[in-house]
Amino acid sequence: MYFSIERNVNGNLEVEEKIIDKIVEYHITSATKGIKKVKATISMHHESILFILIKMTVTKKEDLVIDEAKIKSVIEESIKKNFLIRPKNIAFAYIKG
C-alpha cells in the first residue's frame, strides 16, 4: 500500500489524510482494550492547525480499558516527529454498539 507524501511549490509537506488516520488508529488499537471499531477523523486548517476526532465503538463500558492522557501524548509525539505538526486538539467520542 502506498500513500502520497509530496512537497508543494512552497516547500510545505502535502500528506494524504489517510496516513494520519492510520497512525492514530494504530496507536488506539495497540493501547486499548474493549473497543470493537476505531475511526479517526482528521481536519486540517491553514496547513498547520490539526484537529483529530477519534470515534470508538464500544460493546460494554465495563470492558473498556483506555488511558486518554497517555494516548494523546503518544499521538502528539508521533505526528510531531513524522510531520512536524502538533495537533491543536485531540477529542475522543465513544459510541455504544
ChimeraX attribute file (.defattr): number of C-alpha atoms within 10 A of each C-alpha:
attribute: neighborCount
match mode: 1-to-1
recipient: residues
	/A:1	2
	/A:2	5
	/A:3	10
	/A:4	10
	/A:5	11
	/A:6	12
	/A:7	10
	/A:8	9
	/A:9	7
	/A:10	6
	/A:11	8
	/A:12	11
	/A:13	14
	/A:14	13
	/A:15	14
	/A:16	12
	/A:17	15
	/A:18	14
	/A:19	14
	/A:20	20
	/A:21	18
	/A:22	13
	/A:23	14
	/A:24	26
	/A:25	20
	/A:26	13
	/A:27	15
	/A:28	24
	/A:29	15
	/A:30	9
	/A:31	14
	/A:32	14
	/A:33	13
	/A:34	17
	/A:35	22
	/A:36	15
	/A:37	14
	/A:38	19
	/A:39	16
	/A:40	21
	/A:41	16
	/A:42	17
	/A:43	11
	/A:44	13
	/A:45	8
	/A:46	6
	/A:47	10
	/A:48	13
	/A:49	13
	/A:50	16
	/A:51	16
	/A:52	20
	/A:53	17
	/A:54	18
	/A:55	17
	/A:56	22
	/A:57	16
	/A:58	19
	/A:59	15
	/A:60	12
	/A:61	11
	/A:62	8
	/A:63	11
	/A:64	14
	/A:65	12
	/A:66	14
	/A:67	11
	/A:68	15
	/A:69	8
	/A:70	11
	/A:71	18
	/A:72	19
	/A:73	11
	/A:74	16
	/A:75	22
	/A:76	18
	/A:77	16
	/A:78	18
	/A:79	16
	/A:80	13
	/A:81	11
	/A:82	9
	/A:83	13
	/A:84	12
	/A:85	16
	/A:86	17
	/A:87	20
	/A:88	12
	/A:89	12
	/A:90	17
	/A:91	13
	/A:92	13
	/A:93	12
	/A:94	13
	/A:95	14
	/A:96	11
	/A:97	11
